[in-house]
Amino acid sequence: MVFGTLSGKRFNWLPYTGVLLVLLSTSGALLAFQRIRLQDLREENDWRYPSGADDKTEWTFARLRYDGFYGGGFNRRGGSRWTVDYPKADRQYVQGVRRLTRIDARSIEQVVDPDTDELFDWPWVYAVEVGAWDFSADQATRMREFLLKGGFLMVDDFHGTAEWQMFQAGLRKIFPERAIEDLANDDEIFHGLYDLDQRFQVPGVQYLNSGRSFERDGVNPVWRAVRDDSGRVVVAICHNMDLGDAWEWADLPEYPERYTSLAYRVGINYIMYAMTH
């Protein structure tokens, strides 16, 4: 018999030892579950626990971290919008690049800052929501040097007249005198790995609720560019479309596959162009 004392009296604990063991084992199981769940969270949110960031590869998805704001007409919270779709869009896009090409692509994206010379380490750079970007004089100078020394910038996910004007204002700080031109269907940038004579508007995920492929007054998609003195495209402009959303929601069954497919093909052609020009 197992006895103890309780209020000065002998007390038989034996009938309660089973309950105690159950409680102890349950507590242990809960602690183990919590440890497993924490690991699950790390796997589900792997962008917080990146691996492969130091891999040496021939191409890396580099995302531009810019300053910026939304003004009165945009009816949005203030602040820079460079993180939109980050990092899911970046990583799912890289997965597509790895499957569809032989490019040795790094699995983890790189955030690049126009305040430092590290910008020059990443020759292909993507910027999102550029209808709200802005640059200081020093940043604009560094961006101009980066592009004229062989860099390539792809801009995406901005819509309508007002955001186009904000985009132009930022771009003029980088290239005050260079013209923006419409890209013809037969331009070589559309005929790298894929022939993309026929393209269409790629909408954001808002399409699933609105049924509209456009946002604001951005009814017609436009594919534009800025070139250097040799004719090389240095800024590829995707206006009135949202390729980043198509990458981000490629795993959503409700998002139409045709939009994701075109978004991947356009992006891959831009990579091919940037790496060969």
N, C-alpha and C positions, 0 to 999 in steps of 0.2 A: 504494500500500500504506500502511496505517496502522500505525505501529510505536510502541511504548512501551518502557519498561524494567521488568523484573521480576527482582529478585535480581541486578541488574547485567548482565542479558542482554537483548538486543533481543527484543521479543515482538510478534507480529502480532495486533492487537486486532480486525481486520476480521471474522473469523468470529463474534465474540461481540457485535458491535454490534447485530445483530438481536435477540438475547436481551435486551440492555440496553434497547433501545427498547420491547420488549414489556413489560418490567418497569416502565418509566417510565409507559407508557400505562395499564397495569393499576393502578398506584398512583393515577394521576390519576382513573381511573374509580371506584376505591374511595372516594377523597375526595369525588367528585361524588355517589356513591351515599349516602355518609354525610350530605352536605348535604341531599339529597332526602329521605332517611329522617327526618332531624330535622324537616323541614317536614311530612312525613306525620304524625309524632308530634304536632306542634303542631295539625294539623287534627283528628286522632283524639281528642286530649285538649284540645279547644278551650276547656274551662272554665279552663285555666291561662293561656290567651292570649285573654281575652275582648275582643270588639269590640261596640260598640253600648251599652256601659254608660252612656254619657252622653247617649243619645238622649232627647229630650223627648217623652213619650207620655202618654196619658190613664190607662194602667194598667200596673202593674209587679207581677210576682210577688215579694213580699217574704217572706223566711223569717226566723223569729224565732230568734235565738241566745240560748239561756237557760242558766242554771246548773242543775245537777242531778246526780243520782247514782242508782245502783242499789243498793238495800239487800240485806240477807241473803237474803230470800226469792226474789230474782230470779235468782240464780245467773249473773250476768253481770259483765263487767269494770266497774269503777267509771268514772265520768266522764259528762259530758253527752252526750246522744244527738241533739242538734239537727241534726247533719249527715247523719243516715240518709237514703239515697236522693239525697243532694245531690252534684252539681247536675243529674244526668241527668233525674230526675223533673221538676224545675222547668222545664227547657228543653223537654222533650218536651210537657209540659202547655201551655206557652206556644205551641208550634207548633199544638196543637189549638185553642187559643183563637183564634189568628189565622185558622185555616181555617174554623172553625165560626161565628164571629161577625164583626161589624164593629168590634170593640173595637180601638183603636190600642194594641197591647200591645208593651212593650219586649222585645227578644229575650233580654236578660240579666237574670237574677234579681238581687235586692238582699237582702243579709243585714242585718238590723236588730237593734239592741242596746238592751235596755231600760235601759241605763245612761246613754243620751244622749237629748237632745231630738230627734235625727234620727228617732226613732220616729214623730214626728208628721208626717213628710213622706210616709209610706207608709200610706194608709188601709186597705188590705187586706193582712192578714198571715196567714201559714200557719205552724203549729207541729206538729212530728212527734214521736212517741214521748213524749207528754206524761205518760205514766205514770211518768216519772222527772224531771219538771221541778221547779224550785224558784226562789224569788225572795227577794232581800233586801227589807227594808222600803222602801227607796228605789225599787227596781225595781218593786215591787208598786204603789206610789203612782203611778209614772209610767204603768204599764200601765192602771191604773184611769182616770187622766185621759185617756189616749189613747182608751180605749173609750167613755167618756162624752162625749167631744168629737166623736164621729162615726166612730171607728175600728171595724174589724171584724176578728175573730180566728177563723180556722178551725183546729180541732185534729183530729188524725188519728193512726191507727196506734198504738193502745194497746189492750190486751186483758185481759180477765178482772178478777176482783174486786180482787186486790192492786194492780194498776196503776190501777184506778179510784179506789181510796182514796188513792194517791199523787197522782193528778191532782187530786182534790178538795182535798187539803191545800194544794197550790200555788194552786189557784183561790180558796180561802178567804182567802189573803193579799191577793188582788186585790179580791175582793168578799166580805167577811166575812158579809154578811147577805142577799145576793141568792140567790134559789132557782134551782135547775136544774130545767128542765121537759122533758118529752117533747114532741117536735114532732108535731103531728097531720098526717095525710096531706094534708089540705086547707090546710095552712099556706101562705101566699103564697110562702115561700122555696123551696118545691118546684114553683112554677108561674110561674117567670120566663120564660126562653126555652123550657124544656121542662116538660111536665106529668109529674111523677114521683110519681104516687099509689102506684104499685107499684114498690117498691125491694127489693133483696135484698143479702145479705152479699157484700162485695167482698173476696176473700182476698188475702193477700200471695203472693209467688212460691213460698213454701213449699208451696203447694197442689199444685204439680206433682209433688212428691215424696211428700207425705203423703196427698193425696186429700181432705184436710179443709179446709173453708172457714173454720174458726175456729182460734184459738190459745188455749192454756191452757184456762181454763174459760169463755172468752168465746163461748159457743155462739150467742147471739142478738145480732144487730146492733141498736144503738140509736142514734137520731137525736135529739139533745137540744140545748138552748140555754139561754143566760142572756140576759135582756132588760134594757133600761134602763127608766127611769120612763115613757117614752112607748110602750113595748111593742116597740121595735125590737130585733131580735136583734143582740147585740154579740159573743157567743161562740157559734159553731156547732160542735157536738160530734159527731164521728163515732167512736163507740166500738165495739170488736169488729169492726173492718174496717181495710183498708189501701189507701186510695185512692192514696197515694203510690207504692206498688208497682205498681199498675195503670197509673199514668202512666209510671213508669220502664221497665216491661217491655212497653209497648205495641208495641214493635218485635220482640218475641219471638214467633215463630209458635206456640210451644207454649202460651203464655198465652192463655186464652180471651178472644175479642173482646168477649163480652157483659159481662165485668167491666170491661174498659177503657172501653167505651162508657158504662156507667153512671157510672164514676168521672169521666169528662170532663163528663158532663151535670150531675152534682151540683155539681162545682166551678164550672162556668160559671154555673149558677143562683145560687150563692153570690156570685159576682162581680157579677152583675146586681143582686142584692138589695143588696149593700154599696154599689154605685154610685148607687142610687136611693133609699136610705133614710138 
